Amino acid sequence: MHNKHHPLLHEFINKTACILVILSIIITMSGCSLPWSHRQISEINSSASEDNADFTEYINSLFADLLSADTVSLHAYVEHPQDFGIDDYDITLGRYNLDNPDDTSDYTDVISTLRAFDRNSLSAKQQITLDELLMYMENELEYSDLYMFNTQLQTTTGIHVQLPLLFAEYTFEEKKDVDEYIGLLCDVDGYFENMAAFEKLRADNGYFMEDTLADEVIESCNSFLETAGSEDGVMISTFNEKIASVEGLSSQDIADYKAKNVSAVNEHVIPGYTFLVNALTSLKGSNRYSGGLCNYPDGSRYFEYILSSTLGWNKSVDEYDKLVDSYIKKYMLTMQTLAFRDSSILDKFDTFSFNLTDPVGILTDLKKRITDDFPEIPDVNYDIKYVSKALEDYTSPAMYFIPQLDNLDVNSIYINSSGTSASELYPTLAHEGYPGHMYQTQYFAASNPDWIRYILTPGGYVEGWASYVEVLSYNYAQTGNDALNRMYGANYATVLCLYAKGDIGVNYYGWSEDDVYRFISQYGFDDTSIAHEMYYAFVSDPGNYCKYVLGMLGFEQLKAQAQSELSDKFNLKNFHQYVLDMGPVQFDILFNNLDAWIEKEKNN
């Protein structure tokens, strides 16, 4: 599942005229350099012509082991586990290892096995898989001592919000799916009890969330509980809809399953959420280190881990911060230049419209308009769905659910009617659909990658790509004014950069809520409530906005390098094909293989 959330957008568009006259660049404080030193990734210039069978066998067994850890993930990726070598698995939502939380043997065992393979004996595709796996595992091992920072209870993207949606999207293709689903519902109370025990461990060390954030999590849980057991609640209504279409079930079977679902919700799901609410309430007041991550022991290092994990780009946080500054300046200059060329363009901001508000119509239009800039893919089946009323206040504006590997024609895009207005749907669906998540996922699947690459998808690539194409989608607006479209695109890109700047500021440089306000007020925002919302979003989910924005800037940097070296031979569609052919990988891998692609383009 992928999601996005940029609540500042409305305010920024309304204040663009003020922003255009502010050209100063924010000078940030210096900080420590990133301690992690990437192993240099070799270019693919020596590889076997065919796949190494031993390597394929190993990574497929690793894929099976990783997916078997929790059944929701297993079912999300595959409908028929036995076809992927997964014959024996428990029905579980997963658990924290509370007995030995600092055990790193899983990482060291995988690293040792991977290093034993002769890289030159692997095919080109397998070399990418090896590089990606090693980089991921080595990074996890290096920062494994920071497990105390791990929490799944972020206010907007936390598991307490996502779990009802994951259950709503749990597909029923056959009877075993229904049985496993009921089994998972019966595990919710044990799952949350285990999670609460881990949160108690964090609280004992002062790492539990601030009371303000705990109140938000508790409130969202209570909001879910208000309707969870009702006929119209998401857990009951979606089940009743899905069970009716399962082949081979008699009317009595369906009635029995409906009764089992109601019992599981009432006896396990509702008690599980209630237990979580009570546990979180009891832990309030235990936090010792308020504010951004850098205010916690080793918090700055954990923020470095987040960026290295999601991006895999050999840069220090200071370098990321300066990169964001440079793009704020670039986008602001673009807006200023456009305004100088046509002063009336500012007055046209209020009239800007994509002229399309129907989701299916938007996706149809996007599919048609991207053909000049992106390689084609076969037709994709998808469903547009809407977030339930009970969850609207706590979920992102939109989400895309990845399809199963053996059921690629089932794609779901959720729209939060409360978080996304009709006027924003076009770029939102570019992010989630064409040429964003759904398009990228389907393109990658068609390349027949190693299975494990479906679950090792760095957030910087995945969300960065979706944000990158979302900004490009403003060029498709049917305003009849290309300059106005560019202005709006630059405006939105600046919004994203302001969020990344605040994310870094709060979590690495120790910005307070007042600091966030002072920062955004330089760009025309004089509403303290906006600063308050932004600040707690950064505190609740550190690095989340960086994933979107630094990933987007990574693709911009890749494109700039390719344009510089190829000059007139640069072709945007070919560049996008390079990125898509590589598939979701760390940015160091993208950059280290770019030269070989550039040479190929020069010789074409």
C-alpha positions as CSV (number, residue, x, y, z in Angstrom):
1,M,0.0,0.0,0.0
2,H,1.3,3.5,-0.9
3,N,-0.1,6.8,0.3
4,K,0.4,10.5,0.2
5,H,-0.4,13.4,2.5
6,H,0.4,17.0,1.8
7,P,-2.1,19.2,3.7
8,L,-0.2,22.5,3.1
9,L,-1.0,22.5,-0.6
10,H,-4.2,24.6,-0.4
11,E,-2.6,27.3,1.6
12,F,0.5,27.4,-0.6
13,I,-1.4,27.9,-3.8
14,N,-3.4,30.7,-2.3
15,K,-0.3,32.5,-1.2
16,T,1.9,32.1,-4.3
17,A,1.9,35.8,-5.1
18,C,3.6,36.5,-1.8
19,I,6.1,33.7,-2.3
20,L,7.3,34.9,-5.7
21,V,8.9,38.0,-4.2
22,I,10.9,36.0,-1.7
23,L,14.1,34.7,-3.3
24,S,16.4,34.3,-0.2
25,I,17.6,30.8,0.5
26,I,17.2,29.5,4.0
27,I,20.7,28.8,5.6
28,T,20.6,25.8,7.9
29,M,22.8,24.8,10.8
30,S,25.5,22.3,10.1
31,G,25.3,18.8,11.5
32,C,27.2,15.5,11.7
33,S,28.0,13.7,8.5
34,L,26.3,10.4,7.7
35,P,28.4,7.6,9.1
36,W,27.3,4.9,6.7
37,S,29.7,4.4,3.9
38,H,28.1,2.6,0.9
39,R,30.0,-0.3,-0.7
40,Q,30.5,0.9,-4.3
41,I,28.2,-0.9,-6.7
42,S,30.0,-2.2,-9.7
43,E,28.6,-1.6,-13.1
44,I,27.1,-4.5,-14.8
45,N,29.9,-5.2,-17.3
46,S,30.7,-8.9,-16.6
47,S,27.8,-11.3,-16.1
48,A,26.6,-14.7,-17.0
49,S,24.3,-15.0,-20.0
50,E,21.9,-17.1,-18.0
51,D,20.6,-17.0,-14.4
52,N,22.6,-18.8,-11.7
53,A,20.3,-21.6,-10.6
54,D,21.8,-21.8,-7.0
55,F,21.3,-18.0,-6.6
56,T,17.7,-18.2,-7.8
57,E,17.0,-21.1,-5.4
58,Y,18.5,-19.2,-2.5
59,I,16.7,-15.9,-3.0
60,N,13.4,-17.7,-3.7
61,S,13.7,-19.5,-0.3
62,L,14.6,-16.2,1.3
63,F,11.4,-14.7,-0.3
64,A,9.4,-17.5,1.2
65,D,10.9,-17.1,4.6
66,L,10.3,-13.3,4.7
67,L,6.7,-13.6,3.5
68,S,5.8,-16.4,5.9
69,A,6.4,-14.1,8.9
70,D,2.9,-12.7,8.7
71,T,-0.1,-13.8,6.7
72,V,-1.4,-10.4,5.7
73,S,1.8,-9.7,3.8
74,L,1.8,-13.2,2.4
75,H,-1.7,-12.9,1.1
76,A,-1.0,-9.3,-0.2
77,Y,1.7,-10.7,-2.4
78,V,0.5,-14.1,-3.4
79,E,-2.8,-15.9,-3.8
80,H,-1.4,-19.4,-4.1
81,P,1.6,-19.6,-1.7
82,Q,2.4,-23.2,-2.7
83,D,3.4,-21.9,-6.2
84,F,6.1,-19.9,-4.6
85,G,7.5,-22.7,-2.4
86,I,5.5,-21.7,0.7
87,D,3.7,-24.8,1.9
88,D,3.7,-24.4,5.7
89,Y,2.8,-21.2,7.4
90,D,1.1,-20.0,10.6
91,I,-2.0,-17.7,10.4
92,T,-0.6,-14.7,12.2
93,L,-0.3,-10.9,12.0
94,G,3.3,-11.2,13.2
95,R,5.0,-10.5,16.5
96,Y,7.8,-8.4,17.9
97,N,10.6,-10.5,19.3
98,L,10.4,-9.4,22.9
99,D,12.7,-12.2,24.3
100,N,15.7,-11.2,22.2
101,P,15.0,-7.9,20.4
102,D,18.6,-7.2,19.5
103,D,19.2,-10.5,17.7
104,T,21.0,-9.8,14.4
105,S,21.6,-13.4,13.3
106,D,19.0,-13.1,10.5
107,Y,21.0,-10.3,8.9
108,T,24.4,-11.8,9.3
109,D,23.4,-15.2,8.0
110,V,21.9,-13.6,4.8
111,I,24.9,-11.4,4.3
112,S,27.3,-14.3,4.6
113,T,25.4,-16.4,2.1
114,L,25.1,-13.6,-0.4
115,R,28.8,-12.8,-0.2
116,A,29.7,-16.4,-1.0
117,F,28.2,-16.0,-4.5
118,D,30.6,-15.1,-7.3
119,R,29.1,-12.0,-8.7
120,N,30.4,-12.7,-12.2
121,S,28.5,-16.0,-12.2
122,L,25.2,-14.1,-11.9
123,S,23.1,-12.8,-14.8
124,A,22.7,-9.0,-15.1
125,K,19.3,-9.2,-13.5
126,Q,20.7,-11.2,-10.6
127,Q,23.5,-8.8,-10.0
128,I,21.0,-6.0,-9.4
129,T,19.2,-8.3,-7.0
130,L,22.5,-9.2,-5.2
131,D,23.5,-5.5,-4.9
132,E,20.1,-4.5,-3.6
133,L,19.9,-7.3,-1.1
134,L,23.4,-6.7,0.2
135,M,22.9,-3.0,0.5
136,Y,19.6,-3.5,2.4
137,M,20.9,-6.2,4.8
138,E,24.2,-4.4,5.5
139,N,22.3,-1.2,6.3
140,E,19.8,-3.0,8.6
141,L,22.7,-4.7,10.4
142,E,24.6,-1.4,10.9
143,Y,21.7,0.3,12.6
144,S,20.2,-2.8,14.3
145,D,21.0,-1.5,17.7
146,L,18.4,1.3,17.3
147,Y,15.3,-1.0,17.4
148,M,13.9,0.9,20.4
149,F,12.9,3.7,17.9
150,N,10.7,1.3,16.0
151,T,7.0,1.9,16.3
152,Q,4.0,1.1,14.0
153,L,1.7,3.6,15.6
154,Q,2.3,6.8,13.5
155,T,-0.7,9.0,13.6
156,T,-1.6,8.9,9.9
157,T,0.2,5.9,8.5
158,G,0.2,3.6,11.6
159,I,-1.0,0.0,11.6
160,H,-4.1,0.9,13.7
161,V,-5.3,3.0,10.7
162,Q,-4.1,0.6,8.0
163,L,-5.3,-2.6,9.4
164,P,-9.0,-2.1,8.7
165,L,-8.1,-1.1,5.1
166,L,-5.8,-4.1,4.8
167,F,-8.7,-6.3,5.9
168,A,-11.1,-4.5,3.5
169,E,-8.7,-5.3,0.7
170,Y,-8.1,-8.9,1.7
171,T,-9.2,-10.7,-1.5
172,F,-11.4,-13.8,-1.4
173,E,-10.6,-15.9,-4.4
174,E,-11.4,-19.3,-2.7
175,K,-12.5,-20.8,0.6
176,K,-9.0,-21.0,2.1
177,D,-8.8,-17.2,1.9
178,V,-11.9,-16.8,4.0
179,D,-10.7,-19.3,6.6
180,E,-7.4,-17.5,6.8
181,Y,-9.1,-14.1,7.0
182,I,-11.2,-15.2,10.0
183,G,-8.1,-16.6,11.6
184,L,-6.3,-13.3,11.2
185,L,-9.3,-11.4,12.8
186,C,-9.0,-13.8,15.7
187,D,-5.3,-12.8,16.0
188,V,-5.9,-9.0,16.3
189,D,-6.1,-9.0,20.1
190,G,-2.9,-11.0,20.5
191,Y,-1.2,-8.9,17.9
192,F,-2.1,-5.6,19.7
193,E,-1.2,-7.2,23.1
194,N,2.3,-8.0,21.8
195,M,2.5,-4.5,20.3
196,A,1.5,-2.9,23.6
197,A,4.2,-4.9,25.4
198,F,6.8,-3.6,23.0
199,E,5.5,0.0,23.5
200,K,5.8,-0.6,27.2
201,L,9.5,-1.6,26.7
202,R,9.9,1.6,24.7
203,A,8.1,3.6,27.5
204,D,10.4,2.1,30.2
205,N,13.3,3.7,28.3
206,G,11.5,7.0,27.7
207,Y,10.9,6.4,24.0
208,F,7.1,6.2,24.0
209,M,5.4,8.9,21.9
210,E,4.4,12.3,23.2
211,D,1.0,12.6,24.8
212,T,-0.3,14.8,21.9
213,L,0.5,12.0,19.4
214,A,-0.8,9.3,21.8
215,D,-4.1,11.2,22.0
216,E,-4.4,11.2,18.2
217,V,-3.7,7.5,18.0
218,I,-6.2,6.8,20.7
219,E,-8.8,9.0,19.1
220,S,-8.5,7.3,15.7
221,C,-8.8,3.9,17.5
222,N,-11.9,5.0,19.3
223,S,-13.3,6.4,16.0
224,F,-12.9,2.9,14.4
225,L,-14.4,1.3,17.5
226,E,-17.6,3.4,17.2
227,T,-18.7,1.5,14.1
228,A,-16.5,-1.6,14.1
229,G,-19.3,-4.0,15.2
230,S,-22.1,-2.4,13.3
231,E,-23.6,-3.8,10.1
232,D,-22.4,-0.6,8.3
233,G,-18.9,-0.8,9.8
234,V,-16.0,-1.5,7.4
235,M,-15.2,-4.9,9.0
236,I,-18.8,-6.2,8.5
237,S,-19.9,-4.5,5.3
238,T,-16.9,-5.3,3.2
239,F,-16.9,-8.9,4.4
240,N,-20.5,-9.4,3.5
241,E,-19.9,-7.9,0.0
242,K,-16.9,-10.2,-0.7
243,I,-18.2,-13.4,0.7
244,A,-21.2,-13.4,-1.7
245,S,-18.9,-13.8,-4.7
246,V,-16.8,-16.7,-3.5
247,E,-17.3,-19.7,-5.7
248,G,-18.3,-23.1,-4.2
249,L,-20.0,-21.8,-1.1
250,S,-23.6,-22.6,-0.4
251,S,-26.0,-20.1,1.0
252,Q,-25.6,-21.9,4.4
253,D,-21.8,-21.6,4.1
254,I,-22.1,-17.9,3.4
255,A,-24.5,-17.4,6.4
256,D,-22.1,-19.4,8.7
257,Y,-19.1,-17.3,7.5
258,K,-21.0,-14.1,8.1
259,A,-21.7,-15.2,11.7
260,K,-18.1,-16.2,12.2
261,N,-16.9,-12.8,11.0
262,V,-19.3,-11.0,13.3
263,S,-18.1,-13.1,16.2
264,A,-14.4,-12.6,15.3
265,V,-14.9,-8.8,15.2
266,N,-16.8,-8.7,18.5
267,E,-14.6,-11.2,20.3
268,H,-11.1,-10.3,19.0
269,V,-10.9,-7.1,16.9
270,I,-12.9,-4.8,19.1
271,P,-11.2,-6.2,22.3
272,G,-7.8,-5.9,20.6
273,Y,-8.4,-2.2,19.7
274,T,-9.8,-1.6,23.2
275,F,-6.8,-3.2,24.8
276,L,-4.5,-1.0,22.7
277,V,-6.4,2.1,23.7
278,N,-6.1,1.2,27.4
279,A,-2.5,0.3,27.1
280,L,-1.6,3.6,25.3
281,T,-3.6,5.6,27.8
282,S,-1.6,4.0,30.6
283,L,1.7,4.8,29.0
284,K,0.9,8.5,28.5
285,G,3.3,10.7,30.4
286,S,6.3,8.3,30.1
287,N,8.0,10.1,27.2
288,R,11.3,11.7,28.3
289,Y,12.5,13.2,25.0
290,S,10.0,15.4,23.3
291,G,10.2,16.9,19.8
292,G,12.2,15.5,16.8
293,L,14.4,12.4,16.7
294,C,17.5,14.4,17.3
295,N,16.3,15.1,20.9
296,Y,16.5,11.4,21.7
297,P,19.7,9.5,22.5
298,D,21.0,8.3,19.1
299,G,18.0,10.0,17.5
300,S,20.1,11.8,14.9
301,R,21.7,8.5,13.9
302,Y,18.2,6.9,13.6
303,F,17.1,9.7,11.3
304,E,20.2,8.9,9.2
305,Y,19.1,5.3,9.2
306,I,15.7,6.2,7.9
307,L,17.1,8.2,5.0
308,S,19.7,5.5,4.1
309,S,17.1,2.8,4.3
310,T,14.5,4.5,2.2
311,L,16.9,6.2,-0.3
312,G,20.2,4.2,-0.4
313,W,21.9,7.3,-1.7
314,N,25.4,8.1,-0.4
315,K,24.7,11.5,1.0
316,S,24.9,13.0,4.4
317,V,21.9,14.7,5.9
318,D,23.6,18.1,5.5
319,E,24.0,17.3,1.8
320,Y,20.3,16.4,1.5
321,D,19.4,19.6,3.3
322,K,21.4,21.7,0.8
323,L,19.9,19.7,-2.1
324,V,16.5,20.7,-0.9
325,D,17.6,24.3,-0.6
326,S,18.9,24.3,-4.2
327,Y,15.6,23.0,-5.6
328,I,13.5,25.4,-3.6
329,K,15.6,28.2,-5.2
330,K,15.2,26.5,-8.6
331,Y,11.4,26.2,-8.4
332,M,11.0,29.7,-7.0
333,L,13.1,31.1,-9.8
334,T,11.0,29.3,-12.3
335,M,7.8,30.8,-10.9
336,Q,9.4,34.3,-10.7
337,T,10.6,34.1,-14.3
338,L,7.2,33.0,-15.6
339,A,5.6,35.9,-13.7
340,F,8.0,38.4,-15.1
341,R,7.3,37.2,-18.6
342,D,3.6,37.4,-18.1
343,S,2.5,39.4,-15.1
344,S,-1.2,38.3,-15.6
345,I,-0.3,34.7,-14.9
346,L,-0.8,35.3,-11.1
347,D,-4.3,36.4,-11.7
348,K,-5.0,33.2,-13.6
349,F,-4.1,31.0,-10.6
350,D,-7.7,31.2,-9.4
351,T,-8.9,29.9,-12.8
352,F,-6.5,26.9,-13.0
353,S,-8.3,23.6,-13.5
354,F,-7.6,20.2,-14.8
355,N,-11.3,20.2,-16.1
356,L,-11.7,16.5,-15.0
357,T,-13.1,15.3,-11.7
358,D,-14.3,11.8,-12.5
359,P,-11.6,9.3,-11.3
360,V,-12.1,6.9,-14.2
361,G,-12.1,9.7,-16.7
362,I,-8.9,11.1,-15.2
363,L,-7.1,7.8,-15.4
364,T,-8.2,7.3,-19.0
365,D,-7.0,10.8,-19.8
366,L,-3.6,10.3,-18.1
367,K,-3.1,7.0,-19.8
368,K,-3.5,8.8,-23.2
369,R,-1.4,11.8,-22.4
370,I,1.7,10.0,-21.0
371,T,2.4,8.1,-24.2
372,D,4.9,10.6,-25.5
373,D,7.0,10.6,-22.3
374,F,6.6,7.1,-20.9
375,P,6.8,3.6,-22.4
376,E,3.5,1.8,-23.0
377,I,2.2,-1.0,-20.8
378,P,-0.8,-3.4,-21.5
379,D,-4.2,-2.4,-20.3
380,V,-4.6,-2.5,-16.5
381,N,-7.7,-3.5,-14.6
382,Y,-8.4,-1.4,-11.5
383,D,-11.1,-0.4,-9.1
384,I,-11.7,3.0,-7.6
385,K,-12.8,2.8,-3.9
386,Y,-13.4,5.2,-1.1
387,V,-12.1,5.3,2.4
388,S,-14.9,4.5,5.0
389,K,-16.3,7.5,6.9
390,A,-14.9,6.2,10.2
391,L,-11.4,6.4,8.8
392,E,-11.5,9.6,6.7
393,D,-10.0,11.9,9.4
394,Y,-7.0,9.6,10.0
395,T,-6.0,8.3,6.6
396,S,-4.1,9.8,3.7
397,P,-5.8,11.5,0.8
398,A,-5.3,8.5,-1.5
399,M,-3.7,5.0,-1.5
400,Y,-2.8,2.4,-4.0
401,F,-2.8,-1.3,-3.0
402,I,-0.3,-3.5,-4.8
403,P,-1.7,-6.6,-6.6
404,Q,-0.8,-10.1,-5.9
405,L,2.1,-11.5,-8.0
406,D,-0.2,-14.3,-9.3
407,N,-3.2,-12.0,-9.7
408,L,-1.9,-8.8,-11.3
409,D,-5.2,-7.7,-12.7
410,V,-6.6,-6.8,-9.2
411,N,-5.6,-3.2,-8.5
412,S,-7.3,-0.9,-6.0
413,I,-7.0,2.8,-5.6
414,Y,-8.6,4.3,-2.5
415,I,-9.7,7.9,-2.4
416,N,-10.3,9.8,0.9
417,S,-13.2,12.1,0.0
418,S,-12.5,14.1,3.1
419,G,-8.8,14.5,2.3
420,T,-8.9,15.0,-1.5
421,S,-11.1,17.6,-3.2
422,A,-12.3,17.0,-6.8
423,S,-9.9,19.7,-8.1
424,E,-6.9,17.8,-6.7
425,L,-7.9,14.4,-8.1
426,Y,-6.0,14.7,-11.3
427,P,-2.5,15.0,-9.9
428,T,-3.5,12.6,-7.0
429,L,-4.4,9.9,-9.5
430,A,-1.2,10.6,-11.5
431,H,0.6,9.7,-8.2
432,E,-1.5,6.6,-7.5
433,G,-2.3,5.5,-11.0
434,Y,-0.8,6.6,-14.4
435,P,2.2,7.1,-14.5
436,G,2.6,6.6,-10.8
437,H,2.3,3.6,-8.5
438,M,0.0,1.4,-10.5
439,Y,1.8,2.1,-13.8
440,Q,5.3,1.5,-12.3
441,T,4.1,-1.7,-10.5
442,Q,2.7,-3.2,-13.6
443,Y,5.7,-2.2,-15.7
444,F,8.0,-3.8,-13.2
445,A,5.9,-7.0,-13.0
446,A,6.1,-7.3,-16.8
447,S,9.9,-7.5,-16.6
448,N,9.7,-10.8,-14.8
449,P,12.0,-9.8,-11.9
450,D,13.3,-12.0,-9.1
451,W,10.4,-12.5,-6.7
452,I,12.2,-11.0,-3.8
453,R,12.5,-7.7,-5.5
454,Y,8.7,-7.2,-5.1
455,I,9.2,-7.0,-1.3
456,L,12.5,-5.1,-1.3
457,T,11.2,-1.8,-2.7
458,P,13.0,1.2,-1.3
459,G,10.4,3.9,-0.4
460,G,12.6,6.6,-1.9
461,Y,12.3,5.0,-5.3
462,V,8.6,4.1,-5.1
463,E,7.3,7.3,-3.5
464,G,9.9,9.5,-5.2
465,W,8.8,8.2,-8.6
466,A,5.1,8.8,-7.8
467,S,5.9,12.4,-6.6
468,Y,8.1,13.0,-9.6
469,V,5.4,12.1,-12.1
470,E,2.8,13.9,-10.0
471,V,4.6,17.1,-10.6
472,L,4.9,16.3,-14.3
473,S,1.2,15.7,-14.5
474,Y,0.6,19.5,-14.1
475,N,1.9,19.7,-17.7
476,Y,-1.2,17.7,-18.8
477,A,-3.7,20.3,-17.5
478,Q,-6.0,21.4,-20.3
479,T,-5.7,25.1,-19.6
480,G,-4.5,26.2,-23.0
481,N,-1.7,28.0,-21.1
482,D,1.6,26.0,-20.8
483,A,3.2,28.7,-18.7
484,L,0.3,28.5,-16.2
485,N,0.7,24.7,-16.0
486,R,4.5,25.1,-15.4
487,M,3.8,27.6,-12.7
488,Y,1.4,25.3,-10.9
489,G,3.9,22.4,-11.2
490,A,6.7,24.4,-9.8
491,N,4.4,25.6,-7.0
492,Y,3.5,22.1,-6.0
493,A,7.2,21.0,-6.2
494,T,8.0,23.8,-3.9
495,V,5.3,22.6,-1.4
496,L,7.0,19.2,-1.3
497,C,10.4,20.7,-0.7
498,L,9.1,22.8,2.2
499,Y,7.9,19.7,3.8
500,A,11.2,17.9,3.4
501,K,13.0,20.9,4.7
502,G,10.8,20.9,7.8
503,D,11.1,17.1,8.2
504,I,14.9,17.4,8.3
505,G,14.8,20.6,10.4
506,V,12.7,19.0,13.1
507,N,14.3,15.6,13.2
508,Y,17.9,16.4,12.6
509,Y,18.5,20.0,13.5
510,G,16.1,20.2,16.4
511,W,13.6,22.7,15.1
512,S,10.8,23.5,17.5
513,E,7.2,24.2,16.5
514,D,8.1,27.9,16.6
515,D,11.0,27.3,14.3
516,V,8.7,25.6,11.8
517,Y,6.4,28.6,12.0
518,R,9.3,31.0,11.4
519,F,10.4,28.9,8.4
520,I,7.0,28.8,6.7
521,S,6.2,32.4,7.5
522,Q,9.1,33.4,5.3
523,Y,7.0,31.9,2.5
524,G,3.8,33.7,3.3
525,F,2.2,31.4,5.8
526,D,1.2,33.3,8.9
527,D,-1.1,30.7,10.4
528,T,0.3,29.0,13.5
529,S,-2.2,26.1,13.1
530,I,-0.4,25.1,9.9
531,A,2.9,25.0,11.6
532,H,1.4,23.0,14.5
533,E,0.0,20.4,12.1
534,M,3.3,20.2,10.1
535,Y,5.4,19.9,13.3
536,Y,3.5,17.0,14.7
537,A,3.4,15.3,11.4
538,F,7.2,15.4,11.3
539,V,7.5,14.2,15.0
540,S,5.0,11.4,14.5
541,D,6.5,10.0,11.3
542,P,10.1,11.1,10.9
543,G,11.5,10.9,7.4
544,N,8.1,10.3,5.8
545,Y,8.2,13.4,3.7
546,C,11.8,13.0,2.9
547,K,10.9,9.7,1.3
548,Y,8.6,11.4,-1.2
549,V,10.7,14.5,-1.8
550,L,14.3,13.4,-1.7
551,G,13.3,10.5,-3.9
552,M,11.7,12.9,-6.3
553,L,14.9,15.0,-6.3
554,G,16.9,11.9,-6.9
555,F,15.1,11.3,-10.2
556,E,15.6,15.0,-11.0
557,Q,19.3,14.7,-10.4
558,L,19.5,11.5,-12.5
559,K,17.7,13.3,-15.3
560,A,19.9,16.4,-15.0
561,Q,23.1,14.2,-15.3
562,A,21.7,12.3,-18.3
563,Q,20.6,15.6,-20.0
564,S,24.1,17.1,-19.4
565,E,26.0,14.2,-20.9
566,L,23.6,13.4,-23.7
567,S,22.7,16.9,-24.8
568,D,20.6,16.7,-28.0
569,K,20.6,12.9,-27.8
570,F,18.6,13.0,-24.5
571,N,15.2,11.5,-24.9
572,L,12.8,11.8,-21.9
573,K,10.9,8.6,-22.8
574,N,14.1,6.6,-23.0
575,F,15.3,8.0,-19.6
576,H,12.0,7.0,-18.0
577,Q,12.4,3.6,-19.5
578,Y,15.9,3.3,-17.9
579,V,14.5,4.1,-14.5
580,L,11.6,1.7,-14.9
581,D,13.7,-1.1,-16.3
582,M,16.0,-0.9,-13.3
583,G,12.9,-1.2,-11.1
584,P,12.7,-0.2,-7.4
585,V,16.3,0.0,-6.2
586,Q,18.5,2.3,-4.0
587,F,19.7,5.5,-5.7
588,D,23.3,4.5,-5.6
589,I,22.5,1.6,-7.8
590,L,20.6,3.9,-10.2
591,F,23.5,6.3,-10.4
592,N,26.2,3.7,-10.7
593,N,24.5,2.1,-13.7
594,L,23.6,5.4,-15.3
595,D,26.9,5.8,-17.2
596,A,26.4,2.5,-19.0
597,W,23.0,3.5,-20.1
598,I,24.3,6.9,-21.2
599,E,27.0,5.3,-23.4
600,K,24.3,3.0,-24.9
601,E,22.2,6.1,-25.7
602,K,25.2,7.9,-27.3
603,N,25.8,4.9,-29.6
604,N,22.2,4.6,-30.7
